């Protein structure tokens, strides 16, 4: 491709098996067998990275001749897949490292040994229905983990090799960037004086999604959104829209890294020619979804005024051919919905509630009776609510049943219907 002349490149024929990730071990197995491998790789160690990795600081060699360095993937739990691993190497179940083939720093001799078994185990897994169902999309990662363990290769498993998690993961850990590199040696401690090792890689595999307030928006596109999937068929613009003030540092850092790269490339990076023009700088940032300068606009509707601030609701039913169940749903201020499965939006017009949450678009009507409140479909066409329960104590229902008081002071307007508030000692509100 156009970068082949700038980056030393080795090209293999692609496998078309319906599982494109199999090309990762396939390409590596072909590469190490080729005479070009020794021509292109003259170093003792190889760093295996992905196209959505950004280096945050100079990367030292974290491996040695017998122990590669790899990232600790929380979902690569050996005990959880022990029975699957034993199908391919009896007795190996529970002994694999929680790693994948990237990011990895590995000695060339070990890479030459593991490349073909990595492909072989990955292909065997792909032919086993139970293994495919259990391991899913990351089955070639398990192919690598099984191959390495079968050869007796143990990894230096590092929590902070890379940062990943979008707007919802690693909530309590700062990226701590930019800072001076912390010295790390292959055999020495992770950091002096017991300090934690800094992140070396930003893996932007997950979208970073926020509301205008800086609230992480889970499992859906946020009002501010930075996701590589937006640009699969287009180019990044020269200046991405700033994130909300209260967003985590990851949003500011990734935006600044992208903006710095496009600015450094200057005219050689031409978004207008790359199918995204300057008029679309905010194409994926939906601030227009919000009603500016209005606090709790649902107050103007009698139904909205009563629903505002209520919860937890349990809803289940069908929409078209989709079955759904949403537990602990709250109707919060500023049109927010909150549930353990993710945040969403709600609005009301002429007594009809519109909910957008967890990939669903529902139009509902509310019923208020002495025996309890409920929600039903505004139209029976393609919609059925099978269960609608407001799990609130009677004293709350009695309070909510009263006419909504007119609130005029600024603090009450901002606080009413907001939440949830999390506290390490007192719990949530």
Secondary structure, DSSP 8 states (H G I E B T S, - for coil): -TTTTTS---------SS-TTHHHHHHHHHHHHSHHHHHH--SSEEEE--TTEEE-S-------SS--EEE--TT--TGGGHHHHHHHSTT-TT-S-S--SSSEEEEHHHHHHHHHHHHHHHHHHHT-HHHHHHHGGGHHHHHHHHHHHHTT---EEETTSEE--TTTSSTT-----S-------SSS-SSGGG------EEE--S-EEE-TT--B-TTS--SEEE-GGGGTTS---SS-----TTS-HHHHHHHHHHHHHHHHHGGGS-TTTTT--GGGTTTT--GGGS-TT-S-GGGGSHHHHHHTT---EEEEEEETTEEEEEEEEEE-GGGEEE-TT--EEEEEETTEEEEEETTEEEEEEEEEETTEEEEEES--TTEEEEEEEE---HHHHHHHHS------SHHHHHHTT----EETTTEE-
